Amino acid sequence: MATHEDLIRQLASGDHQALKHLYAEFGVRVYNTALGMVQNREEAEEITQDVFVEMHRNAGTFKFQSSVATWLYRITVNKSLDVLRHRNRNKRFAFVTSIFQRKSGELNIDAPDFHHPGVALENQENASILFKAIDQLPENQRTAFVLSQVEQLPQKEIATVMNLGEKAVESLLQRAKANLRITLEKFYPDRRKTRN
């Protein structure tokens, strides 16, 4: 059986069957990572396609300094962040447009209800609240948290994906958890009382 590295070499030499094998191996992981980041199924599907197109294009330049999985996570995170930045630019543009149209000046856009396929049905409501809170985290904290808690990657691999040191990742995760705790207390004020 071919290794992931063998499949990348085969793909670089034009073997399209290698792409099918790599997609079968990593497609769900790439999709779930993108979904955890952008919280929109259509965008996550698009990102997944883009990741494999980029992998196909760049197979010949892959230097094998990291695992194929780490490389794909890095591409997925970068493409997800591009989508989020584009979305934020569009929100800012919509806000400015609303001012010029003499409307209220407020963005009346709620985060959509979001259900991750990996969450059991009975936990969907809590997961939806959690993902809304994750959506409010700064970019690096969100990336570290999704890779750690949703994708369950070890800190060392997260550090490689994010081009950071392990201590920086640990710090990002601590800040993300602290920020999530503050945000979630707004949704569950009764839990704060029971802890005190």
C-alpha positions in Angstrom: 0.0 0.0 0.0 1.3 3.4 -1.0 2.2 5.9 1.7 0.8 9.5 1.7 4.2 10.7 0.4 4.2 8.1 -2.4 0.7 9.3 -3.4 2.0 12.9 -3.5 4.9 11.8 -5.8 2.5 9.9 -8.0 0.2 12.9 -8.2 3.1 15.1 -9.1 3.9 12.8 -12.0 0.3 13.0 -13.3 -1.4 10.0 -11.7 -5.0 11.1 -11.1 -5.8 7.9 -9.1 -3.4 9.2 -6.4 -5.7 12.3 -6.0 -8.7 10.0 -5.5 -6.8 8.1 -2.8 -5.7 11.3 -1.1 -9.2 12.6 -1.2 -10.6 9.4 0.3 -8.0 9.6 3.1 -8.2 13.3 3.9 -11.5 14.7 2.4 -13.6 14.4 5.6 -10.8 15.9 7.8 -10.3 18.8 5.5 -14.1 19.4 5.3 -14.6 19.2 9.1 -11.7 21.6 9.7 -13.1 24.1 7.2 -16.6 23.7 8.6 -15.3 24.3 12.2 -13.6 27.5 11.0 -16.2 29.1 8.7 -19.4 27.4 10.1 -21.1 27.3 6.7 -21.5 24.0 4.8 -21.4 25.5 1.3 -18.3 27.4 2.0 -16.7 24.4 3.7 -17.4 22.3 0.6 -15.9 25.0 -1.6 -12.8 25.2 0.6 -12.4 21.4 0.5 -12.4 21.5 -3.3 -10.0 24.4 -3.3 -7.6 22.6 -0.9 -7.4 19.5 -3.2 -7.0 21.7 -6.3 -4.1 23.5 -4.6 -2.6 20.2 -3.4 -2.9 18.9 -7.0 -1.2 22.0 -8.4 1.6 22.1 -5.9 2.3 18.3 -5.5 5.5 18.7 -7.4 6.8 21.4 -5.1 6.0 19.7 -1.8 9.3 19.3 0.1 8.2 16.6 2.6 9.4 18.7 5.5 6.1 18.0 7.3 3.5 15.3 6.9 1.0 15.4 4.1 -1.7 15.8 6.8 0.0 18.8 8.3 0.4 20.3 4.8 -3.3 19.9 4.1 -4.4 21.3 7.5 -2.2 24.4 6.7 -3.8 24.9 3.3 -7.3 24.4 4.8 -6.7 26.9 7.6 -5.3 29.5 5.2 -8.2 29.1 2.8 -10.7 29.2 5.7 -9.1 32.4 7.0 -9.3 33.9 3.5 -13.0 33.2 3.4 -13.5 34.7 6.9 -11.5 37.8 5.9 -13.6 38.2 2.7 -16.8 37.8 4.7 -15.6 40.5 7.2 -14.8 42.9 4.3 -18.3 42.3 2.9 -19.9 43.0 6.3 -17.9 46.3 6.6 -18.9 47.2 3.1 -22.6 46.5 3.9 -22.3 48.6 7.0 -20.9 51.6 5.1 -23.5 51.1 2.3 -26.3 51.2 4.9 -25.0 54.5 6.2 -25.0 56.0 2.8 -28.6 54.8 2.2 -29.7 56.6 5.4 -30.8 53.4 7.0 -30.3 52.6 10.7 -26.6 52.2 10.4 -26.7 48.9 12.2 -25.9 45.5 10.7 -28.8 43.3 11.3 -27.0 40.1 10.6 -27.2 37.2 13.1 -24.9 34.3 12.9 -26.7 31.5 11.2 -27.8 28.5 13.1 -24.9 26.1 12.6 -24.8 22.4 13.2 -21.6 20.5 12.9 -22.1 16.9 11.6 -19.8 15.5 14.3 -22.1 16.7 17.1 -24.8 14.4 18.4 -28.4 15.5 17.8 -29.2 16.0 21.5 -26.1 18.4 21.8 -26.9 20.5 18.7 -28.3 23.5 20.6 -25.3 23.7 22.9 -22.9 23.1 20.0 -24.6 25.9 18.1 -24.0 28.3 21.0 -20.4 27.1 21.3 -19.7 27.7 17.6 -21.3 31.2 17.8 -18.8 31.9 20.7 -15.9 30.4 18.7 -16.9 32.7 15.8 -16.2 35.7 18.1 -12.6 34.6 18.9 -9.7 36.4 17.2 -8.3 34.6 14.1 -5.3 32.9 15.7 -7.2 31.8 18.8 -10.1 30.4 16.7 -7.6 28.5 14.5 -5.8 27.0 17.4 -9.0 26.1 19.2 -10.6 24.4 16.2 -7.5 22.4 15.4 -7.1 21.4 19.1 -10.7 20.8 20.2 -12.6 20.0 17.0 -9.8 18.2 15.0 -8.0 16.9 18.2 -4.6 17.6 16.8 -1.6 17.6 19.2 -0.1 21.0 20.1 3.1 20.1 18.2 1.2 19.6 14.9 -0.9 22.7 15.5 2.4 24.7 15.9 3.6 23.3 12.6 0.3 24.1 10.8 0.2 27.6 12.2 4.0 28.3 11.9 4.3 29.0 15.6 6.2 27.6 18.6 4.4 25.2 20.9 4.4 27.7 23.7 2.7 30.2 21.5 0.0 27.7 20.6 -0.4 26.8 24.3 -0.9 30.5 25.1 -3.4 30.9 22.2 -5.4 28.0 23.5 -5.4 29.4 27.1 -6.6 32.8 25.9 -9.2 31.1 23.6 -10.6 29.1 26.5 -10.7 32.2 28.8 -12.5 34.2 26.1 -14.9 31.4 25.4 -15.7 31.1 29.1 -16.5 34.8 29.3 -18.7 34.7 26.2 -20.5 31.5 27.2 -21.3 33.0 30.6 -23.5 35.5 28.8 -25.5 32.5 27.4 -25.6 30.6 30.7 -25.7 33.2 33.5 -27.1 30.6 36.0 -24.0 28.5 35.7 -21.9 31.4 36.9 -24.0 31.7 40.1 -23.6 28.0 40.9 -19.8 28.1 40.5 -19.5 31.1 43.0 
